[in-house]
Amino acid sequence: MMRKKYDEIEAKGMSINLFSDQEDDNQNDFISLSDIARYQNPDAPKDIVKNWMRNRNSLEFLGVWETLNNPDFNVSAYESILGKAGSNAFVMSPSKWISETNAKGIVSSQGRMGGTYARTDIAFEFASWVSPEFKLFIIQDYQALKKKQQDPEQLEWNAKRLLSKINNRIQTDAIKDHLVPPTLSKREAGYMYASEADRIYMALFGTTARKWKDEHPNLKGNIRDYATVEQLLVLSNLESMNAEFITQGMDPAKRTLKLNEIALRQMTSLQSEVTSKQLKRLEGGNK
């Protein structure tokens, strides 16, 4: 199953979602065709995508892309589809294209971030059909996003985010082994995990996940996604420490106080280190 990491770009004031496959070594991106289609028809983006896929030139492009990039592409099914293209009765949709040809360049997903997505080559080709001008804005903003992602500070943030996720697993395992009775339902156990996550958030951020979300209704993601590199590092440390405290059987109230003390001490230390590095950079630049 594909593990997705979502991002977003802005093109002429329009938000366009994209995701990368985290299990793909090349980190190839998929851009939302549904969002691009809204530039032409905000009310019926699905129809715009379907109309593009009815076009013989579009199908030829998709066929060539799949032949070059997908060894499992069903060429005979593709040729059959291409033979029907152009007739008045011919219809094509992303789901039909995927199911009949085993295509990999276009995917359809459900849920909050659902819609039709396509690999960048295909998405840019679709954008050209929608509006050549709009395509240029998309490429410009996409390139800016890629440049940002390669920034050393961004790479460091991603590394700290990954470390935080790993240590979160250590914490959840400790909760499962020492705090969750086997008689609890999945829903009740879920409350237990959320409670421990909020214990960490309160110690570091002074708020809970729900309260933060209520105070930032227009932001996507969660509180971790907007943490600084220093906060992510401390968050990772707190999760590891909390797992150890749980294993030791420490009282919940005492754990909360202890974690807050650690958070304050480590944040003070890290912020002092950051300030010191910034001063050294300034001094070096003034020489």
NUVEX-266088 format. One record per residue (C-alpha): residue in one letter; x, y, z. Coordinates in Angstrom, 1 decimal. Layout:
// residues N
<r resn="A" east="X" north="Y" up="Z"/>
...
// end
This chain:
// residues 287
<r resn="M" east="0.0" north="0.0" up="0.0"/>
<r resn="M" east="1.3" north="3.4" up="-1.0"/>
<r resn="R" east="2.5" north="5.6" up="2.0"/>
<r resn="K" east="1.8" north="9.2" up="1.1"/>
<r resn="K" east="3.3" north="12.5" up="2.2"/>
<r resn="Y" east="1.1" north="15.4" up="1.1"/>
<r resn="D" east="2.3" north="18.9" up="0.1"/>
<r resn="E" east="0.6" north="21.9" up="-1.5"/>
<r resn="I" east="1.5" north="24.6" up="-4.0"/>
<r resn="E" east="-0.2" north="27.8" up="-5.0"/>
<r resn="A" east="-0.8" north="28.7" up="-8.7"/>
<r resn="K" east="-2.5" north="32.0" up="-9.4"/>
<r resn="G" east="-4.0" north="31.9" up="-6.0"/>
<r resn="M" east="-5.3" north="28.3" up="-6.4"/>
<r resn="S" east="-4.3" north="25.6" up="-4.0"/>
<r resn="I" east="-3.1" north="22.4" up="-5.7"/>
<r resn="N" east="-2.3" north="19.3" up="-3.6"/>
<r resn="L" east="0.4" north="16.8" up="-4.4"/>
<r resn="F" east="1.8" north="13.8" up="-2.7"/>
<r resn="S" east="4.9" north="11.6" up="-2.9"/>
<r resn="D" east="5.1" north="7.9" up="-2.5"/>
<r resn="Q" east="7.3" north="7.4" up="0.6"/>
<r resn="E" east="8.3" north="3.9" up="-0.4"/>
<r resn="D" east="9.5" north="5.1" up="-3.8"/>
<r resn="D" east="13.3" north="5.7" up="-3.7"/>
<r resn="N" east="12.9" north="8.4" up="-6.4"/>
<r resn="Q" east="10.2" north="10.1" up="-4.3"/>
<r resn="N" east="8.1" north="10.7" up="-7.5"/>
<r resn="D" east="5.3" north="13.2" up="-7.0"/>
<r resn="F" east="1.7" north="12.9" up="-8.0"/>
<r resn="I" east="-0.2" north="16.2" up="-8.6"/>
<r resn="S" east="-3.9" north="16.6" up="-8.2"/>
<r resn="L" east="-5.6" north="16.7" up="-11.6"/>
<r resn="S" east="-8.9" north="17.5" up="-9.8"/>
<r resn="D" east="-7.4" north="20.7" up="-8.4"/>
<r resn="I" east="-6.0" north="21.7" up="-11.8"/>
<r resn="A" east="-9.4" north="21.1" up="-13.4"/>
<r resn="R" east="-11.0" north="23.5" up="-10.9"/>
<r resn="Y" east="-9.2" north="26.3" up="-12.7"/>
<r resn="Q" east="-11.5" north="25.7" up="-15.7"/>
<r resn="N" east="-14.6" north="24.4" up="-13.9"/>
<r resn="P" east="-14.8" north="24.8" up="-10.1"/>
<r resn="D" east="-18.2" north="23.0" up="-9.9"/>
<r resn="A" east="-17.4" north="19.9" up="-12.0"/>
<r resn="P" east="-13.7" north="19.1" up="-12.1"/>
<r resn="K" east="-14.4" north="15.4" up="-12.6"/>
<r resn="D" east="-16.0" north="16.2" up="-16.0"/>
<r resn="I" east="-13.0" north="18.2" up="-17.1"/>
<r resn="V" east="-10.7" north="15.3" up="-16.4"/>
<r resn="K" east="-13.0" north="12.9" up="-18.2"/>
<r resn="N" east="-13.3" north="15.2" up="-21.2"/>
<r resn="W" east="-9.5" north="15.3" up="-21.4"/>
<r resn="M" east="-9.3" north="11.5" up="-21.2"/>
<r resn="R" east="-11.8" north="11.1" up="-24.1"/>
<r resn="N" east="-9.3" north="13.0" up="-26.4"/>
<r resn="R" east="-7.3" north="10.6" up="-28.6"/>
<r resn="N" east="-4.2" north="12.8" up="-28.3"/>
<r resn="S" east="-4.4" north="12.5" up="-24.5"/>
<r resn="L" east="-4.8" north="8.8" up="-24.6"/>
<r resn="E" east="-1.8" north="8.5" up="-27.0"/>
<r resn="F" east="0.3" north="10.5" up="-24.5"/>
<r resn="L" east="-0.8" north="8.4" up="-21.6"/>
<r resn="G" east="-0.1" north="5.2" up="-23.5"/>
<r resn="V" east="3.4" north="6.3" up="-24.4"/>
<r resn="W" east="4.1" north="7.4" up="-20.8"/>
<r resn="E" east="2.9" north="4.0" up="-19.4"/>
<r resn="T" east="4.9" north="2.1" up="-22.0"/>
<r resn="L" east="8.0" north="3.9" up="-21.0"/>
<r resn="N" east="7.5" north="3.8" up="-17.2"/>
<r resn="N" east="5.2" north="0.8" up="-16.4"/>
<r resn="P" east="6.3" north="-2.7" up="-17.3"/>
<r resn="D" east="2.9" north="-4.1" up="-16.2"/>
<r resn="F" east="1.0" north="-1.8" up="-18.6"/>
<r resn="N" east="-1.7" north="-3.8" up="-20.5"/>
<r resn="V" east="-0.8" north="-2.7" up="-24.1"/>
<r resn="S" east="-3.5" north="-4.8" up="-25.8"/>
<r resn="A" east="-6.2" north="-3.2" up="-23.6"/>
<r resn="Y" east="-4.8" north="0.2" up="-24.4"/>
<r resn="E" east="-4.9" north="-0.5" up="-28.1"/>
<r resn="S" east="-8.5" north="-1.6" up="-27.8"/>
<r resn="I" east="-9.4" north="1.6" up="-26.0"/>
<r resn="L" east="-7.5" north="3.7" up="-28.5"/>
<r resn="G" east="-9.5" north="2.1" up="-31.4"/>
<r resn="K" east="-12.7" north="3.3" up="-29.8"/>
<r resn="A" east="-11.5" north="6.8" up="-29.1"/>
<r resn="G" east="-13.2" north="9.6" up="-31.1"/>
<r resn="S" east="-16.6" north="7.9" up="-31.4"/>
<r resn="N" east="-19.6" north="9.7" up="-30.0"/>
<r resn="A" east="-20.3" north="6.9" up="-27.6"/>
<r resn="F" east="-16.8" north="6.7" up="-26.2"/>
<r resn="V" east="-16.3" north="7.6" up="-22.6"/>
<r resn="M" east="-13.2" north="7.3" up="-20.4"/>
<r resn="S" east="-12.6" north="8.0" up="-16.7"/>
<r resn="P" east="-9.5" north="7.7" up="-14.5"/>
<r resn="S" east="-10.9" north="4.6" up="-12.7"/>
<r resn="K" east="-11.8" north="2.9" up="-16.0"/>
<r resn="W" east="-8.3" north="3.7" up="-17.4"/>
<r resn="I" east="-6.6" north="2.3" up="-14.4"/>
<r resn="S" east="-8.7" north="-0.9" up="-14.1"/>
<r resn="E" east="-8.5" north="-1.8" up="-17.8"/>
<r resn="T" east="-4.9" north="-1.0" up="-18.5"/>
<r resn="N" east="-3.2" north="-1.4" up="-15.1"/>
<r resn="A" east="-2.0" north="2.2" up="-15.5"/>
<r resn="K" east="0.3" north="3.5" up="-12.8"/>
<r resn="G" east="0.7" north="7.1" up="-13.8"/>
<r resn="I" east="-2.8" north="8.1" up="-12.7"/>
<r resn="V" east="-4.3" north="7.2" up="-9.3"/>
<r resn="S" east="-7.7" north="7.9" up="-7.7"/>
<r resn="S" east="-8.0" north="8.2" up="-4.0"/>
<r resn="Q" east="-10.9" north="8.7" up="-1.5"/>
<r resn="G" east="-11.1" north="10.6" up="1.7"/>
<r resn="R" east="-10.3" north="14.2" up="2.8"/>
<r resn="M" east="-7.4" north="14.5" up="0.3"/>
<r resn="G" east="-9.1" north="12.4" up="-2.3"/>
<r resn="G" east="-9.4" north="13.0" up="-6.0"/>
<r resn="T" east="-7.5" north="12.1" up="-9.2"/>
<r resn="Y" east="-3.7" north="12.5" up="-9.1"/>
<r resn="A" east="-1.1" north="12.0" up="-11.8"/>
<r resn="R" east="2.6" north="11.9" up="-12.0"/>
<r resn="T" east="4.2" north="15.2" up="-12.8"/>
<r resn="D" east="4.7" north="14.6" up="-16.5"/>
<r resn="I" east="1.1" north="13.7" up="-17.0"/>
<r resn="A" east="-0.2" north="16.5" up="-14.7"/>
<r resn="F" east="1.8" north="19.1" up="-16.7"/>
<r resn="E" east="0.4" north="17.7" up="-20.0"/>
<r resn="F" east="-3.2" north="18.0" up="-18.5"/>
<r resn="A" east="-2.5" north="21.5" up="-17.3"/>
<r resn="S" east="-1.4" north="22.5" up="-20.9"/>
<r resn="W" east="-4.8" north="21.3" up="-22.1"/>
<r resn="V" east="-6.6" north="23.2" up="-19.4"/>
<r resn="S" east="-4.6" north="26.4" up="-19.8"/>
<r resn="P" east="-1.0" north="26.9" up="-21.1"/>
<r resn="E" east="-0.7" north="30.0" up="-18.9"/>
<r resn="F" east="-1.9" north="28.2" up="-15.8"/>
<r resn="K" east="0.6" north="25.3" up="-16.5"/>
<r resn="L" east="3.5" north="27.8" up="-16.3"/>
<r resn="F" east="2.3" north="29.0" up="-12.9"/>
<r resn="I" east="2.1" north="25.4" up="-11.7"/>
<r resn="I" east="5.6" north="24.6" up="-12.9"/>
<r resn="Q" east="7.0" north="27.7" up="-11.4"/>
<r resn="D" east="5.5" north="27.0" up="-7.9"/>
<r resn="Y" east="6.3" north="23.3" up="-8.1"/>
<r resn="Q" east="10.0" north="24.1" up="-8.8"/>
<r resn="A" east="10.0" north="26.5" up="-5.9"/>
<r resn="L" east="8.6" north="23.8" up="-3.6"/>
<r resn="K" east="11.3" north="21.3" up="-4.8"/>
<r resn="K" east="14.0" north="23.9" up="-4.1"/>
<r resn="K" east="12.6" north="24.5" up="-0.7"/>
<r resn="Q" east="12.6" north="20.8" up="0.1"/>
<r resn="Q" east="16.3" north="20.5" up="-0.8"/>
<r resn="D" east="17.2" north="23.3" up="1.6"/>
<r resn="P" east="19.5" north="22.0" up="4.4"/>
<r resn="E" east="17.3" north="23.4" up="7.1"/>
<r resn="Q" east="14.2" north="21.7" up="5.6"/>
<r resn="L" east="16.1" north="18.4" up="5.3"/>
<r resn="E" east="17.1" north="18.8" up="9.0"/>
<r resn="W" east="13.4" north="19.4" up="9.9"/>
<r resn="N" east="12.3" north="16.3" up="7.9"/>
<r resn="A" east="15.0" north="14.2" up="9.8"/>
<r resn="K" east="13.8" north="15.5" up="13.2"/>
<r resn="R" east="10.1" north="14.8" up="12.1"/>
<r resn="L" east="11.0" north="11.2" up="11.2"/>
<r resn="L" east="12.9" north="10.8" up="14.5"/>
<r resn="S" east="9.8" north="12.1" up="16.4"/>
<r resn="K" east="7.6" north="9.5" up="14.6"/>
<r resn="I" east="10.0" north="6.7" up="15.5"/>
<r resn="N" east="10.1" north="7.7" up="19.2"/>
<r resn="N" east="6.3" north="8.0" up="19.1"/>
<r resn="R" east="6.2" north="4.3" up="18.3"/>
<r resn="I" east="8.4" north="3.6" up="21.3"/>
<r resn="Q" east="6.0" north="5.6" up="23.5"/>
<r resn="T" east="2.9" north="3.8" up="22.1"/>
<r resn="D" east="4.5" north="0.4" up="22.6"/>
<r resn="A" east="5.1" north="1.4" up="26.3"/>
<r resn="I" east="1.5" north="2.5" up="26.6"/>
<r resn="K" east="0.2" north="-0.7" up="25.1"/>
<r resn="D" east="2.4" north="-2.9" up="27.4"/>
<r resn="H" east="1.9" north="-1.0" up="30.7"/>
<r resn="L" east="-1.2" north="1.2" up="30.6"/>
<r resn="V" east="-3.8" north="-0.4" up="28.4"/>
<r resn="P" east="-5.7" north="-3.3" up="30.0"/>
<r resn="P" east="-6.6" north="-6.1" up="27.6"/>
<r resn="T" east="-10.3" north="-5.6" up="28.5"/>
<r resn="L" east="-10.4" north="-2.1" up="26.9"/>
<r resn="S" east="-12.1" north="-1.6" up="23.6"/>
<r resn="K" east="-10.2" north="-0.2" up="20.7"/>
<r resn="R" east="-12.0" north="3.1" up="21.2"/>
<r resn="E" east="-11.1" north="3.2" up="24.9"/>
<r resn="A" east="-7.5" north="2.4" up="24.1"/>
<r resn="G" east="-7.5" north="5.2" up="21.5"/>
<r resn="Y" east="-8.4" north="7.7" up="24.3"/>
<r resn="M" east="-5.4" north="6.4" up="26.3"/>
<r resn="Y" east="-3.0" north="6.9" up="23.4"/>
<r resn="A" east="-4.4" north="10.4" up="22.7"/>
<r resn="S" east="-4.2" north="11.3" up="26.4"/>
<r resn="E" east="-0.4" north="10.4" up="26.5"/>
<r resn="A" east="0.2" north="12.3" up="23.3"/>
<r resn="D" east="-1.5" north="15.4" up="24.9"/>
<r resn="R" east="0.7" north="15.0" up="27.9"/>
<r resn="I" east="3.7" north="15.5" up="25.7"/>
<r resn="Y" east="2.1" north="18.4" up="23.9"/>
<r resn="M" east="1.2" north="20.1" up="27.1"/>
<r resn="A" east="4.7" north="19.7" up="28.4"/>
<r resn="L" east="6.2" north="21.2" up="25.3"/>
<r resn="F" east="3.6" north="23.4" up="23.6"/>
<r resn="G" east="1.3" north="24.2" up="26.6"/>
<r resn="T" east="-1.7" north="23.0" up="24.6"/>
<r resn="T" east="-3.5" north="19.8" up="23.5"/>
<r resn="A" east="-3.9" north="18.5" up="19.9"/>
<r resn="R" east="-7.6" north="19.3" up="19.8"/>
<r resn="K" east="-7.2" north="22.8" up="21.3"/>
<r resn="W" east="-4.5" north="23.6" up="18.8"/>
<r resn="K" east="-6.7" north="22.4" up="15.9"/>
<r resn="D" east="-9.6" north="24.5" up="17.2"/>
<r resn="E" east="-7.4" north="27.6" up="17.4"/>
<r resn="H" east="-6.0" north="27.0" up="13.8"/>
<r resn="P" east="-9.0" north="25.7" up="11.8"/>
<r resn="N" east="-7.4" north="26.8" up="8.4"/>
<r resn="L" east="-4.1" north="25.0" up="8.9"/>
<r resn="K" east="-3.7" north="21.5" up="7.4"/>
<r resn="G" east="-1.9" north="18.8" up="9.4"/>
<r resn="N" east="-1.3" north="18.8" up="13.1"/>
<r resn="I" east="0.8" north="20.6" up="15.7"/>
<r resn="R" east="3.9" north="18.5" up="14.8"/>
<r resn="D" east="3.8" north="19.8" up="11.2"/>
<r resn="Y" east="4.3" north="23.4" up="12.4"/>
<r resn="A" east="6.9" north="22.7" up="15.1"/>
<r resn="T" east="10.5" north="24.1" up="14.8"/>
<r resn="V" east="13.5" north="21.9" up="14.4"/>
<r resn="E" east="14.3" north="22.5" up="18.1"/>
<r resn="Q" east="10.8" north="21.6" up="19.2"/>
<r resn="L" east="10.8" north="18.4" up="17.1"/>
<r resn="L" east="14.1" north="17.3" up="18.7"/>
<r resn="V" east="12.7" north="18.0" up="22.2"/>
<r resn="L" east="9.4" north="16.3" up="21.3"/>
<r resn="S" east="11.3" north="13.2" up="20.2"/>
<r resn="N" east="13.3" north="13.2" up="23.5"/>
<r resn="L" east="10.1" north="13.6" up="25.6"/>
<r resn="E" east="8.4" north="10.7" up="23.9"/>
<r resn="S" east="11.4" north="8.5" up="24.6"/>
<r resn="M" east="11.5" north="9.7" up="28.2"/>
<r resn="N" east="7.8" north="9.3" up="28.7"/>
<r resn="A" east="8.1" north="5.7" up="27.5"/>
<r resn="E" east="10.7" north="5.0" up="30.1"/>
<r resn="F" east="8.7" north="6.7" up="32.9"/>
<r resn="I" east="5.7" north="4.6" up="31.9"/>
<r resn="T" east="7.8" north="1.4" up="32.1"/>
<r resn="Q" east="9.0" north="2.5" up="35.5"/>
<r resn="G" east="5.4" north="2.9" up="36.7"/>
<r resn="M" east="5.7" north="6.6" up="37.5"/>
<r resn="D" east="2.5" north="8.4" up="38.6"/>
<r resn="P" east="0.8" north="10.3" up="35.7"/>
<r resn="A" east="0.8" north="13.6" up="37.5"/>
<r resn="K" east="4.5" north="13.3" up="38.3"/>
<r resn="R" east="5.3" north="12.3" up="34.7"/>
<r resn="T" east="3.6" north="15.5" up="33.5"/>
<r resn="L" east="5.7" north="17.7" up="35.8"/>
<r resn="K" east="8.9" north="15.9" up="35.0"/>
<r resn="L" east="8.3" north="16.1" up="31.3"/>
<r resn="N" east="7.6" north="19.8" up="31.5"/>
<r resn="E" east="10.8" north="20.3" up="33.4"/>
<r resn="I" east="12.8" north="18.4" up="30.8"/>
<r resn="A" east="11.1" north="20.4" up="28.0"/>
<r resn="L" east="11.9" north="23.8" up="29.5"/>
<r resn="R" east="15.5" north="22.8" up="30.2"/>
<r resn="Q" east="16.1" north="21.3" up="26.7"/>
<r resn="M" east="14.4" north="24.1" up="24.8"/>
<r resn="T" east="16.4" north="26.7" up="26.8"/>
<r resn="S" east="19.6" north="24.9" up="26.0"/>
<r resn="L" east="18.8" north="24.4" up="22.3"/>
<r resn="Q" east="17.7" north="28.0" up="21.8"/>
<r resn="S" east="20.9" north="29.2" up="23.3"/>
<r resn="E" east="22.8" north="27.0" up="20.9"/>
<r resn="V" east="20.9" north="28.4" up="17.9"/>
<r resn="T" east="21.5" north="32.0" up="19.1"/>
<r resn="S" east="25.2" north="31.2" up="19.4"/>
<r resn="K" east="25.4" north="29.8" up="15.9"/>
<r resn="Q" east="23.5" north="32.8" up="14.5"/>
<r resn="L" east="25.9" north="35.2" up="16.2"/>
<r resn="K" east="28.9" north="33.3" up="14.8"/>
<r resn="R" east="27.4" north="33.5" up="11.3"/>
<r resn="L" east="27.0" north="37.2" up="11.6"/>
<r resn="E" east="30.5" north="37.7" up="13.0"/>
<r resn="G" east="31.9" north="35.6" up="10.1"/>
<r resn="G" east="29.9" north="37.7" up="7.6"/>
<r resn="N" east="31.2" north="40.9" up="9.0"/>
<r resn="K" east="34.9" north="40.0" up="8.7"/>
// end
